[in-house]
Amino acid sequence: MDTAARIGLIERVPLFQGLGMPDLDAVARAARERPVRKGDRPFRQGEDATDHFVVAWGRIRLDQTTPDGQNVLLRFMGAGDLLGSVAVFRGMPFPATPTAIEDCMLLAWSAGGFAELMQRFPAIATNAIRIVGGRIEDLQARLQEAATQRVERRLAATLLRMVKQAGRRVEGGVEIPFAVSRQELAEMTATTLFTVSRTLAAWEQEGIVSGKRSSHLVIAKPHRLVQIAEQA
Amino acid sequence: MSSARLDGMMVAEVMERWPVSVGVFNRRRMACPGCVMAPFMTIAEAATSYGLSPEELKADLVEATEGLTAGPGGKEPGW
């Protein structure tokens, strides 16, 4: 990718909002390209956090293994998302493992290089604060849901989050345009595969969602799903 | 803004291009402003979800936006 192409990608990334062309040029030149094939992992939970990454294109799932061996699916990430930065800022190992669910391109900056860019272009630091702050809000909401809300409501909220991030209008309703298994939904919603299967089966019966195991989930009754997510 | 133009527009787009339309949804006690599904549901579908006739809702929207020019639409998705 030449510098102009990199700038084209970078200038739309929230982390670099507000930077003028010469600044974007400096950021682009400091980046390394890191293509990641579907199924591969750019780094693993527990490894030293040495680099910041931005997803230029593709889609990634972020998983975390708990001390007793359970898997939690933290979030999906797509084009423009920042990856790994909290660990670098905190001087900690990467807390989660990203896996590419499509072929991806990442742009990477070393910890030192990124720190220098933040010094030169403070907007990057303020953008990073905003982005990370948004993640905290998301996690707080999920924590509150897990502690206080019934699983149907949490599952509906999980689906709505994915719609918000990547939803697409199709003929039958609103599609989540990548494969998400019931197991993955269970790992995102702090519940069991059995409960997710039972809940989705009931929703399919009611015509709220459609889609077989391996194809994309389509929300046929979007208003109904929102009602379920927001019920008292 | 004409009723015909509203056909096929998503709720989010209407609210974005004519901010005054947010008041219509509020008065009708519809939770569309800020709803995740607003970009994915047409005016008619939103109306039906709340037991309103699409024609009623469109009439409200036409009245509220009388004489106003549409703002820029087409916010890029994603990122």
Interface residues (C-beta under 8 A of the other chain):
Chain A: R12 V13 P14 G78 A79 G80 L160 V163 K164 A166 G167 R168 R169 G173 V174 P222 H223 L225 V226 E230
Chain B: M10 A31 C35 V36 M37 P39 F40 M41 E45 A46 S49 Y50 E76 G78 W79
